[in-house]
């Protein structure tokens, strides 16, 4: 335990890029559809397009932005499925360089897409497909799938990692193990030097570039008096110093980083901040002029306006805006609405009545726009909030 000090170097939020996309970018207040294909077009031969889409978008799935994948960067979904959902053993990728969906199968042989369904795994800690050499059983990723940058050992095209995994196999399972999918070699491997000290069926992880770690908070975080983080300097799970018990509304919220603070959106619409430099202070409820919307999606930071934005699964033309104060710890955060044109399509619900997504808007640094992926046979949409 101990105070987690800030690393000496950071990764810029808006890296300088010379990339020019082969598609038009929306201007302020505008939305634009891009893409030469859809996720349906990379459906494996053994699945229907509806099954494939359900595995990618409709079973508590969230992806990760990998800027190292290509000049334009990519959005990656790897190892998705869980319970009776079809299995995405490898990765589905939307490449913003050429605006195409691509699929990467794992190296080392083919595996029965239904292995995980009957719980044929190597052991109860790692939950890997039998005789696969480390391929994890596909899981509901929730907000546990994160980028592993090239600079941190992610390989020449970057990687994604499951900080932990939940809802694995036919039964509800949780694995405290970390797994990596290398996008250059299409290989899975165990990652990390130990197992997470606890897991949750609904958890959120976020990369902290400033401190070179990943924060992991479960839906039952209010039952604990410290935070878990995966230290990327030695790839070990660790705990912060203890702090006072959290308030009840902290249960099951999404997380993000802002100005070095770990932010958590609570179920009741409140917002909390945690300062890793002063962990014994614990989470502090910050000031809000109005309640935040609560959904499985999360707020996304847009560096061009220095504000956060949120879209729920129904989408439309209205976007929730969250404006941070100059002092995010003591000041008041402002919640209001803006509009974009044309409207964003709602999330797909292939194979089910509820989309059950775990992503909202996400930021693509190379093109300096937010992106929205409805799923299924829909295009990918770029968004430029006007303010």
N, C-alpha and C positions, 0 to 999 in steps of 0.2 A: 504494500500500500504506500501512499504518499501523494504529494502534489504533482500532477502531471504538468511539467513545464513546457512552454511553447518552444518549438523547434526554431533553429536559427534561420532557416530558409523556408520559403513558402512557394506554392505554385500559383501563378497569377490567375485571377478569375477570368479575365479577358485577355488571353494571349494574343500577341500580334500575329496575324495570319495573312498570307499572300494568296490564299485560296479564292478562286473565282468560280462560283457554282454554275453549272450548265442550265440553270433554271432561274426564273424570275423570283426575286424576293419581295415580300409585301412591304409597303411603306407604313408609316405610323397610323395606327388604328385599323390596319387592314389584315386580312387573312388570305392565304393562297394555298391551293392544293398542289402538291408535287408528287412525282413518282411515275416510273415507267411500268410498274407492275404492282400487285398487291400481295399480301401475305398468303392469299389463296394460291398464288402461282408457284409457291415453293412447298406446297403440300407433299409430304412423302407418299409414295405410291401405295403403301399399305393402309393409308388413312383417307377418309373423306375430308373435303375442305372444311366442313363444319366441325369435325373432330379435331382437326389441326388448329383451327381458330380457337376452339374452346381451351385447348391446352396452352395456347399462347396468351390469351386475353381474358378468359372468363372463369378462372379458378384461382382467385386471389393472387394474381401474378403481377409483378413489377419488374421492370428492366433497369439497365444501367447505361449511361452515356460513356463511350470509350473514345476519347479524342485521339488516341494513338493508332487507332485501327486504320485510318486513311486520312488524306488531307482534309476532308470535310468532317471526319468523325463519324461515329455510328451509334445507333441504339441497339442494344444486345439483350436478347432473352435466351438464357441457357439453362438446360436441365429442368424444364418446367413440366408440371403435371400434378401428380399426387392424388391419393384416394382412387376414385374410378375414372379420373380424367385421363385422356390419352397422353402418351409420353413424348416429350421433345427431349430426346437423349442428348443431342448436341446443342446447336445454337441457331436461332433465327435472328437475322441481322438486317436492319435498314441502314444502308450506307448513304450518308448525305453527300458523298462525293459525286456519285452518279444517280442518286435518287432511285436505288433499286433494293428490293428485298432479296436476301441471299440466305442460303442454308448451309451450315457446316455440320456434317456428321462426325462423331468422335472417331479418332484413330484407334486401331487395336481390335477391329472386328465388329460385327453387328451383334446387337443384343435384342432379345425379345422385348418388344415394346410393352408387354404386359408382365414382365418379371416383377416389377415393383407392385403390381396390383395384387399378386398372390404372396407378397412379402418375402420373396426369395432374395434375401440380402445377406451380406457377409457377417455382420454382427449388429448388435442393438445400439452401438455407439455411432458408427460411421454410416450405416444404412447405404451400402453400395451394392450394385448388381453383382451377383455371384460370378467369380472367375473373370471379372472385367478389368482387373488391374487398377481399380480406384474410381470407376465411373459411379457417381452417386445416383441412387434412386431418385428420379424426378420428384420435385416437391412443389407445394404452393410457396412461391418465393416471398410473398408479402413485400416488405421493404428490406429484405435481407440480401438481395443481390446487389453488389457494389463493384465499382471499377477497381482494378489493380493496375496502376499506371506503369508504363515502361520504366520510369525513373525509380520505381520501387521494386523492380524485379519482375514486372509483368510481361517481359518479352518484347520483341520488336513491334508487334501490333497491339500490345496491351493484352490484358486478361480481364475476366470477371471472376469474382469470388462470392461464394455463399458464406457469409460470416457465420451463420448457423442455418439450419433448415428445419421446417415444420410441416405438419400434415402429410407425412411421407407414407407411402404404401396404402394398402386397403384400410388399415386402421389408422387412427390419429397417432402419429409418432413425432418425436422431436429428436434431432441430433445436435449435440454440442460441438460437432466437428466442423472445421472449415475446409472447403474444397475450392479448387481453382480450375478454370477452363482457359487454356492458353489459345488465343485466337490465331496465332501464327502456326501452331502445330496441330490444332484441333484435339488436344489431349486434356483429359481430366487428371487431377492428382490431389492427394491430400495436401493441405496447406496449413501451416501453423505448427507450433511446437507443443501445444497442449490443447485441452478441451475447454470450452466455455464453462464457467462455474455454475451457470444455470441457463435454462432455456424457457421459451414461452411459445404458446401456440399462435400468438399474434405478436410479432416483434418487428422492430424497426432498426435499421443500421444506417449510418451515414459516415462518409469519409471526412476526416478532419485533416486537410492538407497542412494547416498551420502547425499541428502537433504530430503529424505523421502517425495517425492511428485511425481506428474505426470505432465509433460509439455504438453500443448495442443496448436498446431498452425494450423490455417486454411489456405486454399489456397489463401485467401485474406488477409493474415497476413501483407502484405506490406501496407495495408490501415490503420493500427493501430500503436500506439506508445507505446504499452506495451504488455506483454505476460501473458497468462492465465496459472495458475497452480492449480492442485488439491492437497491441503495440506493433507497428510495422517496422520498428528498428530491430526487433528480435523475434517477431511473429509469435508472441505469447499473449494469451488472454490475461488481463490484470483487473484489479479493482481499485477504485478511488478510495480516499479516506471516507469515513462515515460522516453522515449528516443527519439532521432531524427527519422524521417520517414525512412522506409526501402527502399532500391532500388527496382525497378520494377521486376528484375529477381527473387526475393525472392518468387514469387507467386508459389504455388502448388509444394513444394518440400518435400522430406522425411526428417525425423529427427532422430538423435541418440545422445548418450552421449559419450564424450571422455575427460578424465582427468578433470572432473568437468565442462567441457564446453558443452553447447547445440549446436550441429552442425546441419546445414540445407543445404541440397543439392538443388541448384536452377535450374530452368528450363533451363537456358542457359549454364549449365555445370560448373558454378562457385560454390564456397563453402563458407559458412558464419559460424561464431562462435558467441555465446552469453555467456557472463560470468555472471551467476546469482549473484555472489558476488559484481559485479559492474554493475547493470542493466542500469544505466543512460548512459552507453557507447553504449548501443544498440548492433545491429549485426554488426560485422566487416567482410569484405571480406578478407579471408585468401589467402596466396599465393599458387598457383598451377602451376606445370610445363606444364600441359595440361588440356583440358576440361574433366569433368566427363561425363560419359554416362548418358542420362536421360531416365528413364522409370518409371513405377509404383513400381518397386522393390527398395530395399534400400541396402546400404552397411552393412556388418556384421563384427564385430570385432572377431578376432581369437587370444586368449591369448597366444597360443604357439609360434606364430610369431610376436605378437604385431602389427598386421596390419589388414586392412579391405579388404573385398572381395565382389565382386558383380557378379551376373549372371543374364542375362535378360531372358525373357520367351522362347527364342529360344535355350538357353543353348548351348550345344556343349562342346568342349574341352578347349576353351579359357575363362579365368576368369580375370576380371579387378581387379587389386590390387591397394590399396590406402595406402601409407606408411606415417604415421604422423611424423612430425619433433619432435625433443626434446622439442622445444617450439611451441606447436600447435597454439598459438595465433599470434606469430610474424614470425615463420619459414615458409619454403615452403613445402607443401605436394606434394608427388610424385605419379603420376598416371602412371601405366604401365600394361602389360599383363603377365600372366603366363598360363601354360597349365597343364591339369590333364588328367589322363588316367584310364579307358576308358572314352568316352564322356558322358556327362550328357544328358538325354533325354529332349526335349523341353516340355513346359507346355501343358497340355491337353486343348482342346477347346470344351468340351462336351456341346451341346446345343447352341453353338454360334461359330462365326468365329474368335473371339478374346478372348484369355484366361482371360484378365483383372484381373490378380492376383495383390495382394498387399504385397507379401512377396518375398524375395529372399532367400539367404542362412540364416540359423539361427544356433546359437551355443547351443550345449547340454553339459553342464558342466560335468555330470557324466561320459561321455565317451570321453570327450575332442576332439570332432569332430564337423564339420559343417554338417548340414543336408539340403537336397534339396527334396522337395515334388512336383513331376510333377502333381499329382492328378489322378482322374479317376481310371483306372485299373492298373496304374503303381505302381511299388515298391517305397519304400523310399530309397534315396541314401545318403550315408555318404561320406564326402569329407575331405581330409587332404591336404591343400595347402602346397607345399614343402617349401615355403619361404614367 
